[in-house]
Structures are given as C-alpha cells and as structure tokens.
Amino acid sequence: MAATIIPVALFDAVVFGATGDLTLRKLLPALYWRFRDGQMPPGARVIGAARSELDDAAFRERAAGALAAHVPQEAREAATVDRFLASLFYVRLDAARADGGWERLAAVLDPERVRVFYLATAPDLYGPICRNIAAAGLASPASRVVLEKPIGHDLASARVINDEVGAVFAETQIFRIDHYLGKETVQNLLALRFANAIFARLWNADVIEHVQITVAETVGLEGRGAYYDSAGALRDMVQNHMLQLLCLIAMEPPGSLEADPVRDEKLKVLRALAPMTPERVASHTVRGQYDSGAIDGARVPGYLADLGDGRRSTTETFVALKVEIRNWRWAGVPFYLRTGKRLPHKVSEIVVQFRAVPLSLFPGAALEANRLVIRLQPQEGMQLAMMTKEPGPGGLRLAPTALDISFEQAFGLRYPDAYERLLMDTVRGNATLFMRRDEVEAAWSWAEPLLEAWAARGDAPRPYAAGTWGPSAAIGLIERDGRTWHEGG
Ligand code: BG6
C-alpha cells in the first residue's frame, strides 16, 4: 500500500547542536527519509550550527557517516544520498553567546521561507539561544522553535525555560517534542479511540476494570550517565512519555484534532490525576535500581558499575506507580504504570482490562475477562483477548482466543521514525503532537510532590537484577489489588 506524501512548504531548518548525538542519530536520518520520499521540497535546507570548526563539506561528511550508521543500506541510493547531502550546510556559531557569530547565520537564512530553529542542545541553553536569535533579528513571524525534552528538572526550572522561550516566540511558534507522540502506534491511539464506535462506547469505568502501561527497555545508561543520574526514570520517562500515553488513553474526545482541542483534553487528564501525597507515595509507588544480571543471555553490570568512578547513587532506573484519575469517566479505575532500564525485553504496551461478565453461564469454565493489548513497539499491533467456544461435540467448552492485528501484516509499510513526522509537522506549523506549556507544567506539578516525597523518605531504590521485571515490590504493588502485570515481550 503506497503512502500519500504531502510535500511541505519551502524551509530553512537550523539545527543547534549539529554535531551532537541527537542530530546524527535521529534528526539527519529522519530528514533523509522525508527527502527520499519526496516530502522535502527542492531547495529546502538544513543548516547545522555548532561551535566546531567545520565547513559544509566536513559537516556533510559527518552526515554521510550518520546515514551509513542509521539508515539501512537498501534505502541509501548513492544519487539520493548525494542530493540530500547537498541540501546540508554548516555555520560555525557559539549560540549561547550574543557575539557567537550570528551574523554568519543571518547571512545564510532566506527571509521568504518557513524557518525552523531546532534546539538539539542542553535545556539550560534554550533561553539564551532564543534571546540571541531575537537579538540577531532572526525571529521572523514564520519561525518556529523546537525544544527537546527535558523541559526543566522540576516545575520552577520548566517555568523559567518556558518564560525565556516565551519572551521571544509566541506559544503557537513553540514546538515541545515528546517523541512518543510521533510514534505511529501512539498516533493510532487516536484512531482506535475516536474512529471505532465499539471502543468509544466501552471506554469508561463501567466496562474497564484497570489499565496498565509498560515501557520496558533492555538498555542501560548508553553513555548518558551524567544526564541520567541527575534525572532518573521518573523525570526521564514518566513525567513526559508515560503521562502522555496516559493522557491519550484517558482523555475525553476532543472537538477536533486541531492542536488546542487535543491539548485541552490532555491537560484535563493531568489536572485530574490524584495528587501524590506522601501517604500515596508510600503505598502507590516503587522505585528500583538495576544491579548486575543478564540480558539475552549476556552478563551486564549494575547501574553503579555503569556510572563508573566508584560513584554512589540513589537514582532510580525503574518506577512502578498506581495512578488514579479523578473524574466521572475513570473514578475507581486504577492505572498501573511501570518503566525501567535493563528489563528482560524492549516492549512498550498498553493493556486495557475489561470487567468480567456479571454471571457465568458456563459451569466449570474459567472465564477470562476481555483484555485489549495495544503493542506500541516492537511487533506493533493490537490483540483483543476473547472467550470462544472450542469446536467439537460434547457440551460447550470455552477457550481464550485473540482477535489479532499486526500492523506489519495489515499495512506492510516501513514504520517511519517518530522524528520524521514531528519534523515535518514543525514545518507545517501543526502542533497537535507537541506539548503545550500548560501541559508540561501540569505534568511537573503532579510529578514534583512525588519526587519530594521520595527525597524526604531518603530510602535507597530497591535493587533488581538486570534482566528481571524490576523489584519484587513492583509485583506486590499490583498483586495486592488481586491483579497481575501482563507479561509482554
Ligand atoms: C528518551 C529517554 O526520551 O526515550 C531515554 O531519555 C529512553 O532514556 C528513550 O531510552 C526511549 O525511547 P524509545 O523510542 O527507544 O522507546
């Protein structure tokens, strides 16, 4: 099935932090795919900006290396790669300084084009860079600025960043990335919920018994120790990606799929989350830190050994939470969230557990209530577990079966990376899949008391062996309620 590609307007995309990991691993490969599919208009330019002494040729050489590492060979036709590389340019710029060489960037930019400033830098530079963009007279009305997470490390620092960026750009020009929102399967949550009447009618506390959201990773620190140790799993995954998934699952139908109606509904979910009081934190949260163990049969070191230098740390690499949404739709329905590094499989999934039938008509049959498993990655798809009559004579014997949709089988398409969609949306000016200021701040308002309660308790995270599903207390968290985690993967 061929996908319809709608070209975007002519643009100049300035990538600050052009020699960094995000640019090379994600942004350039994503732009290449969009170029290859004919979505980037001829003449669109990507202008790398960083402090290194490079010229266009040297930057293109780095970009070629990045494509070789991150785009499969069969998609790297030499002529296409060459044409793409010719759309890349480089400007040497110390963007944190007002006198860092902005005149060089100004000389390159075309005032007639959509202008995207992508800040692939440390968040503490977002404010200074925006100030300098404005001082250099480069913040045209057709500009957008793209910010990566984390937006701050708590509510106060998020507000400072939002104020600083907001002093230069209007909220409609600010695109805060949560790359989970760009994943195809996450966008599909909107289709599942709002294009299918059967689910729309069943999506509430009368029919749904509980929901689980799991984002499990097998990787450890991947060389990001300095950042990760100051963040931890709650800031790195829960405050943003997991809460966004929760919002999409729980929100009311928006009036349209325009940016603000969608974000208004997500915001209401965030504001309806039961506050994390110290008592709730004690009974509804588990934090863990991985110890040495084995992943896929290979020994891996523990978190402290990964950090190195004999460092001690009480940063969590695993979180399990029981969350409640205080509104009419969800009253009494627990949402169990868990995420961690060095778990047995890479799997992101949402499990919607329906209630049991009110009375069984099948004596002796162990009826399993319906359960919808939405596989976000890998092996993207959906499974609806149902009870079915086992064929054959001699009474009515039932067996659990599944309606099973594999997206690969249904569509057979390559799954575009989240950044492909998000980058093109910034050029289009479509902010539906980006976080608005009030959403980010509402997420911090909820997360901050939790972080404070953990800090006040002062207890170390519970150890778990790499390759297991986190500390046993995480299993206790859900089993106490007579439920079990769905073992995907
Ligand atoms: C990032 C986190 O936002 O998401 C990483 O900082 C994490 O720690 C990553 O590994 C997971 O993303 P994905 O797309 O691989 O599920």
Boltz pocket constraint, residues with backbone or C-beta under 6 A from the ligand:
constraints:
  - pocket:
      binder: B
      contacts: [[A, 217], [A, 236], [A, 348]]
      max_distance: 6.0
